[in-house]
Amino acid sequence: MALKQVSSNKCFEGFQKVFEHDSAELKCKMKFGIYLPPKAETGKCPVLYWLSGLTCTEQNFITKAGFQQAAAEHGLIVVAPDTSPRGCNIEGEDESWDFGTGAGFYVDATEDPWKTNYRMYSYIKDELPKLINANFPTDPERMSIFGHSMGGHGALILALKNPGKYKSVSAFAPICNPIQCQWGKKALGGYLGPDTSKWEPYDATQLVKAYSGPRLDILIDQGKDDQFLSAGQLLPDNFIAACTERKIPVVFRLQQASCFCSPRSLGSCSGYDHSYFFIATFINDHIKHHVKYLSA
C-alpha cells in the first residue's frame, strides 16, 4: 500500500512525520502521524499507538502532547492516526462536532449511511498496524495503545477485546461507560442502531466484566476539574468498580493541582481539566508505563 509523506520534522534526533494513504477499510484517504526515534535508524522498535478524542486530527497529539523526547529516549515508535474518515460526502457527517467527521468513536458502523466508511475499529486493529509494520522498522510483537477521551475509550476497548494483542494500555480522561452517557448514546445509536445489546461490545465497563485474557495493568489519569467528568460523560467510577469486581489491576489517578495564588492574584485557580495541557503534564508517566511492558 503506497504511502505519501506529507511532512517531516527533525525532533530529538529522530523524526516526526505525517503520511497519507488510501484506506481499504475506510474507503478514503487517511493521515497518520508517526514519530521515529533515533534507534529506528539502526534497529526494530516497539510501537505505541495513540488514539485522539472528539474533533481531533492526527495533528493534535503530535503538536501538543510533548511526548517526543521520552519516545526518543526509550526508543519508541509512536503512531497517531486521525479520528474518523474524511471527505466521504455522507449527508450529515459535518453537522455536529460529536458525531460524524472527527468522531468515529473507534467502532465499526453497521447502520446506513455510515457502515461503508465508518470502520475505525477495524482500521486501528488491523489495517493500520499492517501498514506500519510493512513500512517502518517495527517489532510487531511489541505493541501498546493509549488515548484521550473518545480515544481513551478506543484504547480500552481495543485492549479488552483483543487479549494479548497489546502489551499495555493507558488512558487520559477516557469515556469509560459510553452506553450510559450522552456522547456514547448519540454515537453508538447513530453508528450501530437502536438495539443497545449491539453497543455493549464497544463499552469498556461492559467488556471488563467478561475479560479473561492475560494480565492487563491499566493506567488512567483524570483531571479533577475536567468539565466533562462533572457533566457525567466519562463515568470512570463505573469502570473502576467493574475492574475491582473482576480483580483486574487499574491505577486510577485523580489529578488535582495545588494552588499557590495569593489573594491579590487576578482570576481564580482551577485544577487539571480535559485539555492537552493536562495530557502534556503526565505524558511521561504514561510513556514509562508502556516502556515497562514493551521492554520486558
C-alpha positions in Angstrom: 0.0 0.0 0.0 1.5 3.3 -1.1 2.4 5.9 1.5 2.8 9.6 0.7 4.9 11.7 3.0 3.1 14.9 4.0 5.7 16.4 6.4 8.9 15.5 8.2 10.5 17.4 11.1 13.7 16.6 12.9 12.8 16.2 16.6 15.1 15.0 19.5 17.4 13.3 16.9 14.5 11.4 15.5 11.8 12.5 13.0 8.2 13.5 13.5 6.5 12.6 10.2 3.0 12.6 8.8 1.9 10.3 6.0 -1.2 9.9 3.8 -2.6 6.7 2.3 -5.7 5.2 0.7 -7.5 3.2 3.3 -9.2 0.0 2.0 -11.1 -0.3 5.2 -12.4 3.3 5.3 -12.5 3.8 1.5 -11.0 7.3 1.7 -7.6 8.9 2.2 -6.3 8.9 5.7 -3.4 10.6 7.5 -1.4 9.4 10.5 1.5 10.9 12.4 4.5 8.7 13.3 7.5 9.5 15.4 10.6 7.6 14.5 13.2 7.7 17.3 16.9 7.7 16.6 17.0 4.0 17.4 14.8 3.3 14.4 17.7 4.1 12.1 19.6 1.0 13.3 17.1 -1.5 14.6 13.5 -2.5 15.2 11.5 -0.6 17.8 8.3 -1.3 19.7 5.2 0.7 18.7 2.9 2.7 20.8 -0.5 3.7 19.3 -2.2 6.9 20.4 -5.9 7.5 19.8 -7.2 11.1 20.0 -10.5 12.4 21.1 -13.5 14.2 19.5 -12.8 16.9 16.9 -9.1 15.9 16.7 -7.0 15.0 13.7 -3.5 13.4 13.7 -2.1 16.9 14.4 -3.3 17.5 18.0 -1.2 14.9 19.7 2.0 15.3 17.7 2.0 19.1 18.2 0.6 19.5 21.7 1.4 16.5 23.9 5.2 16.8 24.0 5.9 13.1 24.0 8.7 13.0 21.5 11.6 13.5 24.0 10.6 10.5 26.1 9.9 8.4 23.0 13.3 9.2 21.7 15.0 8.3 25.0 13.1 4.9 25.2 13.3 4.0 21.5 9.6 4.0 20.9 7.8 4.5 17.5 4.6 6.4 18.3 1.7 6.4 15.8 -1.2 8.8 16.0 -3.9 8.3 13.4 -6.8 10.5 12.5 -10.1 10.1 14.5 -12.5 9.3 11.6 -12.8 9.0 7.8 -12.7 12.3 6.0 -14.5 13.7 2.9 -16.8 10.8 2.3 -19.6 13.0 1.2 -22.1 11.4 3.6 -25.1 13.5 4.3 -24.9 14.9 7.9 -21.2 13.9 8.5 -20.3 17.5 9.3 -23.4 18.7 11.1 -22.2 18.2 14.7 -18.8 18.0 16.5 -19.6 14.8 18.4 -20.8 12.6 15.5 -19.5 12.0 12.0 -16.3 13.8 10.9 -13.8 13.8 13.8 -15.9 11.5 15.9 -15.5 7.9 14.5 -15.7 6.5 18.1 -13.5 3.6 17.1 -16.4 1.4 16.2 -17.4 -0.5 13.0 -20.7 1.1 12.0 -23.5 -1.2 10.9 -26.1 1.4 10.0 -26.6 3.3 6.8 -25.2 5.6 5.6 -22.1 5.1 7.9 -21.3 1.4 7.6 -19.3 1.7 4.3 -16.7 4.2 5.6 -17.0 4.4 9.4 -15.0 1.3 10.3 -12.4 2.8 12.7 -12.3 -0.2 14.9 -11.0 -2.5 12.1 -8.8 0.3 10.8 -7.0 0.7 14.1 -7.0 -3.0 14.9 -5.9 -4.5 11.6 -5.2 -2.2 8.6 -3.1 0.5 10.3 -0.7 -2.0 12.2 -0.2 -4.0 9.0 0.7 -0.7 7.1 3.0 0.4 9.9 4.8 -2.9 10.2 5.2 -3.2 6.4 6.8 0.2 6.0 8.7 1.0 9.2 11.3 -0.8 11.4 8.9 -2.1 14.0 8.8 -5.1 16.2 5.3 -6.5 15.6 5.3 -8.5 18.8 5.7 -5.4 20.9 2.8 -3.1 20.6 0.8 -1.0 23.1 -2.0 1.5 23.0 -3.2 4.7 24.8 -5.5 7.6 24.1 -7.6 10.5 25.4 -11.4 10.9 25.9 -13.0 9.2 22.9 -9.5 7.9 22.2 -9.2 6.6 25.7 -12.4 4.7 25.1 -10.9 3.4 21.9 -7.7 2.3 23.6 -9.5 0.5 26.4 -11.9 -1.4 24.2 -9.2 -2.5 21.7 -7.1 -3.8 24.6 -10.0 -5.6 26.2 -11.5 -7.0 23.0 -8.1 -8.4 21.8 -6.4 -10.1 24.8 -2.7 -10.3 24.3 -2.5 -8.1 21.2 -1.3 -5.1 23.2 1.3 -5.3 25.9 -0.2 -2.5 27.9 -2.9 0.2 27.8 -3.5 3.6 29.4 -5.8 6.5 29.0 -6.3 10.1 29.8 -9.9 11.0 30.8 -11.5 8.1 28.9 -15.2 7.7 28.1 -15.4 4.6 30.3 -19.1 3.7 30.0 -20.5 5.1 26.7 -23.8 3.2 26.9 -24.6 5.3 29.9 -23.5 8.8 28.7 -24.9 11.2 26.1 -21.8 11.2 23.9 -21.9 7.4 23.8 -25.7 7.1 23.3 -25.5 9.5 20.3 -22.5 7.9 18.7 -23.4 4.3 19.3 -27.0 4.8 18.4 -26.1 6.5 15.2 -23.5 4.0 14.1 -24.9 0.8 15.5 -28.6 1.3 15.6 -31.2 1.4 18.5 -30.5 -2.1 19.8 -28.4 -1.4 22.9 -27.1 -5.0 23.0 -25.0 -4.1 20.0 -23.5 -1.2 21.9 -22.1 -3.3 24.7 -19.1 -4.8 22.8 -17.8 -1.3 22.5 -18.2 -0.3 26.1 -15.1 -0.8 28.3 -17.1 -1.1 31.5 -19.1 -4.0 30.0 -16.1 -5.6 28.4 -14.0 -5.7 31.5 -16.7 -7.7 33.3 -16.1 -10.6 30.9 -12.3 -10.1 30.3 -10.4 -13.4 30.8 -7.1 -12.7 28.9 -3.6 -12.2 30.1 -2.9 -9.8 33.0 -3.6 -6.3 31.9 -2.3 -3.4 34.0 -4.4 -0.3 33.2 -3.3 3.3 34.0 -5.9 6.1 33.9 -5.3 9.8 34.6 -8.3 12.0 35.2 -8.3 15.7 35.8 -10.3 16.6 38.9 -11.6 19.8 37.2 -12.5 18.2 33.9 -15.8 19.7 32.8 -16.8 16.5 31.1 -16.2 14.5 34.3 -18.7 16.7 36.2 -21.1 16.5 33.3 -21.3 12.7 33.5 -19.8 12.0 30.2 -16.7 10.0 31.4 -18.0 7.8 34.3 -14.7 6.4 35.5 -16.2 5.1 38.7 -18.3 2.6 36.8 -15.2 1.2 35.1 -13.1 1.1 38.3 -15.9 -0.8 40.1 -16.1 -3.4 37.3 -12.3 -3.8 37.4 -12.3 -4.2 41.1 -15.0 -6.8 40.9 -13.0 -8.8 38.3 -9.7 -8.2 40.2 -8.2 -6.5 37.1 -5.4 -4.1 38.1 -6.2 -0.5 37.4 -4.3 2.5 38.6 -6.7 5.5 38.6 -5.2 8.9 39.4 -7.5 11.8 40.0 -5.1 14.7 39.4 -5.6 17.9 41.3 -3.2 20.8 41.1 -2.0 22.7 44.2 -2.9 26.3 44.3 -0.3 28.9 45.1 -2.3 32.0 44.3 -2.2 35.0 46.6 -5.4 36.9 47.4 -4.2 39.6 45.0 -4.0 37.2 42.1 -6.1 38.0 39.1 -8.7 35.4 38.3 -9.3 32.2 40.1 -7.3 28.9 40.2 -8.5 25.7 38.7 -7.1 22.2 38.5 -6.4 19.8 35.7 -9.1 19.8 33.0 -9.7 17.9 29.7 -7.1 19.7 27.7 -3.7 18.9 26.2 -2.1 20.9 29.0 -3.3 18.1 31.3 -2.0 15.4 28.9 1.4 17.1 28.5 1.8 17.2 32.3 1.5 13.4 32.7 2.5 12.1 29.3 6.0 11.0 30.5 4.3 8.8 33.2 2.3 7.0 30.5 5.4 6.5 28.3 7.2 4.9 31.3 4.1 2.7 32.0 4.2 1.3 28.5 8.0 1.0 28.4 7.8 -1.3 31.4 5.9 -3.8 29.4 7.3 -3.1 25.9 10.8 -3.7 27.1 10.1 -6.7 29.2 
